[in-house]
Amino acid sequence: MRQLLLSAALTITIAFALLLQAQSSNPGQDSGQGAVDHGRQTTLQGCLTREGAYYYLTDDNGVAHRLTGGDTTKLGHYVGHEVELTGMRSVRSSDTTQEGEESTARERPAFRVHDVKDVASTCNGR
């Protein structure tokens, strides 16, 4: 059973890697959801929130990006603000699968913060 779960996890990982490769080979096509810009800085705008030790930016599409990078330590006074972040998109993987159980592996959007700009002191409509 454990081999079956490992095989399934490996298959999912390979499929995800192929999907990322296909997205990066078509740089003109960016749906804005799940796009990964390897090595290219981009900006995101949205509402900054905090849950526990983690900061999140929820964009106009309702996608919550978990924020990473050394600059997240400077985000505390922007919580509840509309902000514009400069950095790089990425994906965070998590897996809490118990042996013998169905896989819980998930991919979630993340964003490595390099710079923050305060746009508004409140999050309008969010």
QUIPENOR-V910285 format. One record per pair of residues at least 4 apart in sequence whose C-alpha atoms are under 8 Angstrom apart, sorted by sequence separation. I is the first residue (numbers start at 1). J is the second residue. If there is no record, write none. Layout:
BEGIN
i:I j:J
i:I j:J
END
This chain:
BEGIN
i:1 j:5
i:2 j:6
i:3 j:7
i:4 j:8
i:5 j:9
i:6 j:10
i:7 j:11
i:8 j:12
i:9 j:13
i:10 j:14
i:11 j:15
i:12 j:16
i:13 j:17
i:14 j:18
i:15 j:19
i:16 j:20
i:17 j:21
i:18 j:22
i:19 j:23
i:20 j:24
i:21 j:25
i:22 j:26
i:23 j:27
i:31 j:35
i:37 j:41
i:50 j:54
i:51 j:55
i:58 j:62
i:59 j:63
i:68 j:72
i:71 j:75
i:72 j:76
i:75 j:79
i:78 j:82
i:97 j:101
i:98 j:102
i:30 j:35
i:37 j:42
i:50 j:55
i:51 j:56
i:58 j:63
i:59 j:64
i:67 j:72
i:78 j:83
i:97 j:102
i:98 j:103
i:23 j:29
i:49 j:55
i:50 j:56
i:58 j:64
i:59 j:65
i:97 j:103
i:23 j:30
i:48 j:55
i:49 j:56
i:57 j:64
i:58 j:65
i:96 j:103
i:97 j:104
i:48 j:56
i:49 j:57
i:56 j:64
i:57 j:65
i:95 j:103
i:96 j:104
i:97 j:105
i:48 j:57
i:49 j:58
i:56 j:65
i:57 j:66
i:95 j:104
i:96 j:105
i:47 j:57
i:48 j:58
i:56 j:66
i:57 j:67
i:94 j:104
i:95 j:105
i:46 j:57
i:47 j:58
i:55 j:66
i:56 j:67
i:94 j:105
i:95 j:106
i:23 j:35
i:24 j:36
i:45 j:57
i:46 j:58
i:47 j:59
i:54 j:66
i:55 j:67
i:93 j:105
i:94 j:106
i:23 j:36
i:24 j:37
i:46 j:59
i:54 j:67
i:93 j:106
i:94 j:107
i:24 j:38
i:45 j:59
i:46 j:60
i:93 j:107
i:44 j:59
i:45 j:60
i:92 j:107
i:93 j:108
i:20 j:36
i:91 j:107
i:92 j:108
i:55 j:72
i:91 j:108
i:92 j:109
i:91 j:109
i:92 j:110
i:90 j:109
i:91 j:110
i:55 j:75
i:89 j:109
i:90 j:110
i:91 j:111
i:89 j:110
i:90 j:111
i:89 j:111
i:90 j:112
i:88 j:111
i:89 j:112
i:87 j:111
i:88 j:112
i:87 j:112
i:88 j:113
i:87 j:113
i:86 j:113
i:87 j:114
i:85 j:113
i:86 j:114
i:87 j:115
i:50 j:79
i:85 j:114
i:86 j:115
i:33 j:63
i:48 j:78
i:49 j:79
i:85 j:115
i:86 j:116
i:48 j:79
i:49 j:80
i:85 j:116
i:47 j:79
i:48 j:80
i:84 j:116
i:85 j:117
i:47 j:80
i:48 j:81
i:83 j:116
i:84 j:117
i:47 j:81
i:48 j:82
i:83 j:117
i:84 j:118
i:47 j:82
i:48 j:83
i:83 j:118
i:84 j:119
i:46 j:82
i:47 j:83
i:82 j:118
i:83 j:119
i:45 j:82
i:46 j:83
i:81 j:118
i:82 j:119
i:83 j:120
i:45 j:83
i:46 j:84
i:81 j:119
i:82 j:120
i:45 j:84
i:81 j:120
i:82 j:121
i:44 j:84
i:45 j:85
i:78 j:118
i:81 j:121
i:82 j:122
i:43 j:84
i:44 j:85
i:72 j:113
i:75 j:116
i:80 j:121
i:81 j:122
i:82 j:123
i:43 j:85
i:44 j:86
i:68 j:110
i:71 j:113
i:80 j:122
i:81 j:123
i:82 j:124
i:43 j:86
i:65 j:108
i:66 j:109
i:67 j:110
i:68 j:111
i:69 j:112
i:70 j:113
i:71 j:114
i:78 j:121
i:80 j:123
i:42 j:86
i:43 j:87
i:65 j:109
i:66 j:110
i:67 j:111
i:68 j:112
i:69 j:113
i:71 j:115
i:41 j:86
i:42 j:87
i:43 j:88
i:64 j:109
i:65 j:110
i:66 j:111
i:67 j:112
i:68 j:113
i:69 j:114
i:41 j:87
i:42 j:88
i:63 j:109
i:65 j:111
i:67 j:113
i:41 j:88
i:42 j:89
i:40 j:88
i:41 j:89
i:39 j:88
i:38 j:88
i:37 j:88
i:38 j:89
i:36 j:88
i:37 j:89
i:38 j:90
i:36 j:89
i:37 j:90
i:35 j:89
i:36 j:90
i:36 j:91
i:34 j:91
i:34 j:109
i:47 j:123
i:46 j:123
i:47 j:126
i:9 j:103
i:5 j:100
i:9 j:105
i:2 j:99
i:5 j:102
i:2 j:100
i:5 j:103
i:1 j:100
END
